[in-house]
Amino acid sequence: MSIIQPPSVTTVPVSFEVYPPRSDASYAALYETIDRLAAVDPAFISVTYGAGGSGGGRSLEVLTHILRETRVEPLAHLTCIGSSYAEATALIREFLDAGIRSFLALRGDPPVGAGEDAAALGDLESAAQLVQLIDRVQAETSPYTEEPIPGVPGAARVERRPSVDIAVAAFPNGHPRSRYPAEHIDALLAKQAAGATLAITQLFFHADDYLAFVARARSAGVEIPILPGIMPITSPSRLRRVIELTGEQVPGTLAVDLDVEPTADGRREIGVRYAADLCRAVLAGGAPGIHLYAFNNHDTVLATLREAGIIPPTEETS
């Protein structure tokens, strides 16, 4: 199975990221957002895993809701930093036992103040090692399927169970902790060799950042699909926060336009238009689909897809 599926409602494969609710009162709003996102038949909806392992239980609740209540593939984020092999194995088994078959394997950030201290980082040193562990645990947990053979009592056809899908992160402008210019591409090659089936990029603000990165990765031997990760940014404060978290360069045009626009509706239109232009440009350059960071809000990402011509306009916007 591939988690990039041929589209139905959409003209190209799309997918979304949401995060677990921070309080019990937020579940209803998130589930409404998931229902609205599911209505456009995305290839998958990914659910983040809390920093330092926080929010893991809520992540699984949201993932199982997607599995039970929609026809969309749920994709679980897993981080390995600070975990022992036993802890990571137990967590992977818990997700597999719940029916989750798609993962995003991330190294994660060290605990605050730990730096790169080996004792604080745990047994798994990289996302590539987590990819291998997920694959191994799945193979050990349920390696085969059995299907009864009609007309032959007690007989069954035994087949090897399909492997899990494992996505990994990619960094078009390099990882902040890279020690040399091409280390992020070498890391992606290692993740591919470990069994990754898809890469999803960190945010970027210019189509050429993504397209040039894909070209470099392909030249280096990366063959798995590289899905562009895009977030419609609709306020100066969110843009500042994204820059702080990712280390990306400030996108001048977007930053100025958001700063000078006095109304929230106007800033939303600017962010949607900028993200839609980015979607069109990367698709024109050969991107295999679009992955949108929804920030637990369906309105803005769906407006972006409509503006980009990826989903049909609603009656209100037609």
Buried (B, 14 or more C-beta within 10 A) or exposed (E): EEBBBEBEEBEBBBBBBBBBBEEEEEBEEBBEBBBBBBBBBBBBBBBBBBEBBEBBEBBBBBBBBBBEEBEBBBBBBBBBBBBEEEBBBEBBBEBBEBEBBBBBBBBBBBBEEBEEEEEEBBBBBBBBBBBBBBBEBBBEEEEEEEEEEEEEEEEEEEEEEEBBBBBBBBBBBBBEEBEEEEBBBEBBBBBBEBBBBBBBBBBBBBBEBBBBBBEBBEEEEBEBBBBBBBBBBBBBEBBBEBBEEBBBEEBEEBBEBBEEBEEEEBBBBBBBBBBBBBBBBBBEBEBBBBBBBBBBBBEBBBBBBBBBBBBBEEEEEE
